[in-house]
């Protein structure tokens, strides 16, 4: 047993820490690619906290990784019913659309994010990855402005990719002018 599992088992035996222990352990399993195990412990978590935002969002993420469309829809409805934060729901939808390569829906979600006054920093990695996949100059420009508002900047790798996409856009625009 590794250190995380030992800590989980110790906390799980304490009734007042059971939910927190399950939540942390499911997150750990999910980050390390143990999807089936994470799903097993998620079901235990859902028995204790069936309508909790964290439990439902973990379920959503696991359903995405298991390509279980019915469960994705279930967790999406549940999060909407409990009135979860819009940015959480949109981030999960964006993650789902990325996993299915639905470009139009990805573009809609990304557009929603760049139109917000403030973006939760937890979602920037997903948003940047999506902007690189879509290669939409207009969205990247808005995203960079949004990042600047939040006091953030792109990584060097992201900056190189963005510059390449901007250059491609410039070439397209110039080619239209010379026709």
C-alpha distance (Angstrom), angle and dihedral (degrees) to the residues before:
residue distance angle dihedral
X1 . . .
X2 3.76 . .
X3 3.78 125.5 .
X4 3.83 94.4 -97.4
X5 3.79 92.6 53.0
X6 3.81 92.5 47.4
X7 3.82 90.2 51.5
X8 3.81 90.3 46.4
X9 3.80 93.8 52.3
X10 3.80 91.7 47.7
X11 3.84 93.5 49.8
X12 3.82 93.3 40.4
X13 3.81 90.3 62.4
X14 3.80 89.8 59.2
X15 3.84 107.7 79.9
X16 3.81 95.1 -149.4
X17 3.84 91.5 53.1
X18 3.81 98.6 39.4
X19 3.83 96.4 99.4
X20 3.79 94.1 46.7
X21 3.81 91.0 46.8
X22 3.80 92.8 50.7
X23 3.78 92.1 46.0
X24 3.80 92.8 51.3
X25 3.79 93.6 44.2
X26 3.82 93.8 49.1
X27 3.82 89.0 49.7
X28 3.81 90.0 50.2
X29 3.80 92.6 48.9
X30 3.79 91.7 47.2
X31 3.82 93.0 50.2
X32 3.80 90.2 50.7
X33 3.81 95.0 49.0
X34 3.82 97.7 -108.3
X35 3.80 92.8 135.7
X36 3.80 99.6 158.9
X37 3.80 91.9 49.1
X38 3.80 90.4 45.9
X39 3.80 89.2 51.7
X40 3.81 91.1 51.6
X41 3.81 93.0 52.3
X42 3.80 91.3 41.1
X43 3.80 88.7 60.6
X44 3.82 88.7 54.2
X45 3.82 89.1 49.2
X46 3.81 91.1 49.7
X47 3.81 89.7 53.4
X48 3.80 88.8 59.0
X49 3.85 100.0 34.9
X50 3.83 108.0 17.5
X51 3.81 96.6 164.2
X52 3.78 102.2 35.0
X53 3.81 118.5 125.5
X54 3.81 94.8 -130.5
X55 3.80 93.6 47.6
X56 3.78 92.6 48.5
X57 3.80 94.2 46.3
X58 3.82 90.2 50.5
X59 3.80 88.4 50.2
X60 3.79 89.7 50.2
X61 3.82 91.5 52.2
X62 3.80 92.8 47.5
X63 3.81 91.8 47.7
X64 3.82 89.1 52.3
X65 3.79 91.7 52.2
X66 3.80 91.3 46.6
X67 3.83 90.7 48.5
X68 3.81 88.5 -126.7
X69 3.80 101.9 154.7
X70 3.81 94.1 -178.8
X71 3.79 92.0 55.8
X72 3.81 91.4 44.9
X73 3.81 88.3 55.6
X74 3.82 90.6 45.5
X75 3.81 93.9 52.4
X76 3.80 91.0 43.4
X77 3.83 90.8 55.1
X78 3.79 91.8 44.9
X79 3.81 92.9 52.0
X80 3.80 90.4 49.3
X81 3.83 91.2 48.3
X82 3.80 93.3 53.0
X83 3.81 88.9 46.7
X84 3.80 95.6 -118.9
X85 3.78 117.5 -173.6
X86 3.79 113.5 -71.9
X87 3.79 93.2 -130.3
X88 3.82 91.2 55.1
X89 3.80 91.9 50.8
X90 3.81 92.2 46.2
X91 3.82 92.1 48.0
X92 3.80 91.0 51.6
X93 3.81 90.9 47.1
X94 3.80 89.5 49.3
X95 3.79 90.4 51.1
X96 3.80 89.8 49.8
X97 3.81 93.7 48.3
X98 3.81 90.2 48.6
X99 3.80 90.5 52.6
X100 3.82 89.7 52.0
X101 3.83 94.1 39.0
X102 3.82 93.3 -126.2
X103 3.80 97.8 162.6
X104 3.80 97.6 -176.2
X105 3.81 93.2 53.4
X106 3.81 90.9 42.8
X107 3.78 88.2 54.7
X108 3.82 91.6 50.1
X109 3.82 92.2 50.8
X110 3.78 93.1 44.9
X111 3.82 90.4 48.9
X112 3.80 89.0 52.0
X113 3.80 91.2 53.3
X114 3.80 96.1 48.2
X115 3.81 90.4 50.5
X116 3.81 92.4 57.1
X117 3.78 120.1 101.5
X118 3.79 91.8 -131.6
X119 3.80 131.0 16.4
X120 3.78 121.4 -152.3
X121 3.80 106.5 -114.8
X122 3.81 90.2 -133.7
X123 3.80 89.0 72.1
X124 3.80 100.3 47.1
X125 3.82 94.9 91.7
X126 3.80 92.0 53.9
X127 3.80 91.7 43.4
X128 3.81 92.9 50.4
X129 3.81 92.2 47.0
X130 3.79 89.4 51.2
X131 3.80 92.8 48.5
X132 3.81 89.2 53.1
X133 3.80 91.5 49.4
X134 3.81 92.4 49.2
X135 3.83 95.5 41.7
X136 3.82 91.0 -155.7
X137 3.78 107.7 158.9
X138 3.83 94.3 -160.0
X139 3.79 92.6 55.6
X140 3.80 92.8 45.0
X141 3.79 90.7 52.5
X142 3.82 91.5 52.1
X143 3.80 90.9 44.5
X144 3.81 91.9 53.1
X145 3.81 89.8 51.2
X146 3.80 89.3 49.3
X147 3.80 91.1 49.8
X148 3.80 90.5 49.9
X149 3.83 89.6 53.2
X150 3.81 88.4 54.2
X151 3.79 92.2 48.7
X152 3.80 92.3 -110.8
X153 3.76 134.1 123.6
X154 3.77 134.7 -165.4
X155 3.78 120.8 -94.1
X156 3.81 117.8 -105.0
X157 3.81 91.0 -102.1
X158 3.79 92.3 49.9
X159 3.79 90.5 46.0
X160 3.82 90.8 54.7
X161 3.81 91.5 49.7
X162 3.81 92.1 46.7
X163 3.81 91.2 49.9
X164 3.79 90.3 51.1
X165 3.81 91.3 51.1
X166 3.83 90.9 46.2
X167 3.79 90.0 50.8
X168 3.81 91.0 50.5
X169 3.81 88.9 50.8
X170 3.79 90.6 50.2
X171 3.81 91.6 50.8
X172 3.83 90.3 49.9
X173 3.79 91.4 49.9
X174 3.81 93.1 47.5
X175 3.80 91.5 47.8
X176 3.81 89.5 55.7
X177 3.78 91.1 52.1
X178 3.83 94.1 52.4
X179 3.80 96.4 50.1
